[in-house]
Amino acid sequence: MKYKLTETNGSPCIAVSAEATDQWIGVAFTRKADAEYLYCGEVKLKSTGKRVGLRLRLADKPELMELISQLEASNAAHGARQSRIVKIYLSSRGWGDYSPVEWIGDITRPDAEIIVECQYMIETGHDVDKNLSDAEIKEKITAAREAWETAPARKAAREQAEKEDIQNKIDSGYCFYCESWCYGDCGHYTPKPRI
């Protein structure tokens, strides 16, 4: 078998391909592993033509251990890259069922690069309803960057508010079964949330 660190749909994975002597045909991709096995996608058996999932025992294949550590590092880097991806709405399109013109990319890149890409998208877009100046695009970039930077704090505040709301409901006798303050009239009084 041959093993290679690669990407599918922009995500890192390990490609496992069969050699001529193996019992299966094709390339299987995986992103999952545990201490004992590497779990791959489906392959086609040479003997029956049936498609089966592939599970490789790592103890028999020490060369995979290095690839798995590289995959974990690549997944961490990919996750960091994905967290910086934002969408900036530039323009709708005036006719037909076209999707809006949106820039999607890494918000930590310099403004000048983003502006050039946005202007190109607007100029080459079909049926763009309005053109934007560089200053207008910069305002959109600034707003998107500010929203991206404050997202963790907003999420933490929202989660804290939800915890406080649930605790207030518990303290005041709220019934999580019927979702009201029935005080047991529903016959299924549940004073604590199920989740």
Secondary structure, DSSP 4 states (H G I P E B T S, - for coil): -EEEEEEETTEEEEEEE--TTSSEESEEEE-EE-SSEEEEEEEEETTT--EEEEEEEGGG-THHHHHHHHHHHHHHHHHHHHHTEEEEEEE-BSSTTPPPEEEEEETTS-HHHHHHHHHHHHHHSTTBS----HHHHHHHHHHHHHHHHHHHHHHHHHHHHHHHHHHHHHHTT-BTTTTB--TTTTS----S---
